[in-house]
Amino acid sequence: MNLNLSAFISGLIFGLGLVLAQMTNPEKVLAFLDIAGNWDPSLALVMVGALLTLGTLQRLISKPSEQIQDTDLQTCVNPKATIDAKLITGSAIFGIGWGLSGFCPGPALVSLTAGLAGGYVFVAAMFIGFLLFNSLHRGR
Amino acid sequence: MNYLTVLSSLGGGVLIGLAAAWLLIFNNRTAGISGIAAGILPPWQQENAWRYWFLAGLIISAPLWKLFGGSVQIQINAPLLVLAVAGLLVGYGTRLGGGCTSGHGICGNARLSVRSMVATLTFMTTAGITVFLVRHVL
């Protein structure tokens, strides 16, 4: 299959999953993260559904990690890879942003068609964050 | 105000898992959204077309869902300044940590990567603490 077409279909299915699960609604996500409040555990089921589906299909297709063109994943599945400060610090920073907004990258991008100022501001700032990382860490 | 949504949450998760498996099968790529999105910078780089197509599919999903009668609820209560700060943290943090909810949380964990499990526990914890502070302390 054409690589662009298959990527488009994957993005579309991914987005429909986010919309169906209501992960695109920051208030729903924050209700999941708010264990001390009116806790809504639903979004844990999104992870269960996704992990079971992907885990099962991965076993069936049994594609070796080396074939996957993705440096982040190569790092992650490399048995020699260690838990380093970057991983912890970066994930901790991401979590704070997620908790402040209720947006992680996928749902924020999906929100762009909703015409909400908050979505535009978040996505613009996120790309500035990507650029900030590139300018601080690339080539070192 | 919040309702447990068992079927739609599970169903949404299954779709996300399918999408990730699809990208793995046909593109040999991981469906890590932060990595795919950050990879379009700078935009004049070559061999990035698939990233634009993936993001186009992702973004078009909501209006398509509405077209077929579905409802898309997006309720943003945070002030714009907070959203700007949050966006910066999410953009920088996901690159430094090498993944987000999709890359580490789903793709990495599905491959039983210890790094991804540690990353997931870390961002879940700091997100939970942040929400606790914002909603119950400040």
Interface residues (C-beta under 8 A of the other chain):
Chain A: M1 L3 N4 L5 S6 A7 F8 I9 S10 G11 L12 I13 F14 G15 L16 G17 L18 V19 L20 A21 Q22 M23 T24 N25 P26 E27 K28 L30 A31 L33 D34 I35 A36 G37 N38 D40 P41 S42 L43 L45 V46 M47 V48 G49 A50 L51 L52 T53 L54 G55 L57 Q58 I61 K63 S65 Q67 I68 Q69 D70 D72 L73 T75 C76 V77 A81 I83 K86 L87 I88 T89 G90 S91 A92 I93 F94 G95 I96 G97 W98 G99 L100 S101 G102 F103 C104 P105 G106 A108 L109 V110 S111 L112 T113 A114 L116 A117 G118 G119 V121 F122 V123 A124 A125 M126 F127 I128 G129 F130 L131 L132 F133 N134 H137
Chain B: M1 N2 Y3 L4 T5 V6 S8 S9 L10 G11 G12 G13 V14 L15 I16 G17 L18 A19 A20 A21 W22 L23 L24 I25 F26 N27 N28 R29 T30 A31 G32 I33 S34 G35 A37 A38 L41 A49 W50 R51 W53 F54 L55 A56 G57 L58 I59 I60 S61 A62 P63 L64 W65 G70 V72 Q73 I74 Q75 I76 N77 A78 L80 V82 L83 A84 V85 A86 G87 L88 L89 V90 G91 Y92 G93 T94 R95 L96 G97 G98 G99 C100 T101 S102 G103 H104 G105 I106 C107 G108 N109 A110 R111 S113 V114 R115 S116 V118 A119 T120 T122 F123 M124 T125 T126 A127 G128 I129 T130 V131 F132 V134 R135 H136
